[in-house]
């Protein structure tokens, strides 16, 4: 949880410090997957502004999907966002041909496949 708070704080600072014109940003899996890895890897290194932005974007997309998609049911109330991000990383890693696709679409597919609702 501390890592997630650090990422959120770093992302906020990065957004304040970085000129929006200066960062070329895409929503492809190949661009966001390194940020996802940065979220789940314990590190004492302070991320650069670009790394923090990418980590925060990955985190925000995955958390948003888990809240908004009613076809995703986490396995237990104690499931963590880190687990959800790991599910997405694993899913995309197993589909390297799809790295240039929209990260949000792949993340949604990953979470629906891993944690479908049994309604």
N, C-alpha and C positions, 0 to 999 in steps of 0.2 A: 504494500500500500504506500509505503514511503517513496518508493521508486515512481509510482504513478503520480503522487503529489509533486515530486521533483520535476517530472516530465511536464505536468500541467503548468507549473511555475515557469519553467524554462521556455515553454512554448509561448506563454503570455509575454515574457520579456523579449523573446525573439520577434514576436509580431510587432512589438513597440520599436524595436531597434532596427529592423530590416525594412528597407525601402521596398514597397510592394513591386516595383518595377525591376528590382535587382535580382529577384529569385525566379528562375524558370521552374515552374512546378507543374507536374502532370499528375493525373489520377490513375496512371497505369500501375499494375501490380509491380512491375520492375522498378518503379520509382518509389513506391511506398513500402515494399517488403523490407528494405534495410531499416526503416523506421520501426516497423513491427518488431524486428529482431532486437533493436535497441531498447525497446520497452521491456522485453522479457529477460534480457541479460543483465544481471547485477553488475554494476560498474560504478566506480568512484569518479570516473572521468566526467567532467562537465561537457555536455554536448555542445557543438557549435550551434549557431542560430539556425542553420539549415537542417541539421540533424534534429534539433528540438522541434522544429516545425513539422518535419516528416514523422517523428515519433508521436507528436500530438495529433496529427491528422489521422494516422493509423488508429490510435487509441480512440479518438472521437468517432470515427466511422464504425469501428467494431462495437463500441458501447451503444451508439445510436441504433445500429441494427438490432442488437439484443433487446433494446427497449421497444423499438417500433414494429418489429416483425412478429406478428402473432402466430406465425408458423414455426417459431423457434421456442423451445421449452428447455431451459437449462436443466441438467440432470438433478440438481439439488439447489436449495436456497443458498448453500454455502459455495456454489460455483463462483469463480473469480473472473474478472476481466482478463487477467493474465492467461487463464485456461482458454478463454475464448480466442484470444490473440494467437495462442499456440495452435489451436484448431485451424485457424486461417493460414498460418505459416505452413503447417503440415500439408494442408489441402493444395495450396499453390505450389509448394515444392514438388509435389507429385504430378504436377501438370505444367512442366516448363514451357511447353508450346503455347501456353496461354498467358505468359508473362506480360505481353503487350496489351492485354485486355483491361477493361475498367476494374480497378481494385474493389470497388463497392459491390459490383456484381459477383465477383469471385468470393468475397467475404460472405455475402449473403448465401450463396450456394454452399459454402463450407459449413456455415453454422446450421443451415437447414438440414444438411446431410448428417451432421454429427449429432444434433439435438432436435430431431423432429418432434412435434407435438403429437400425442397419441389420442387425439379427440375424435 
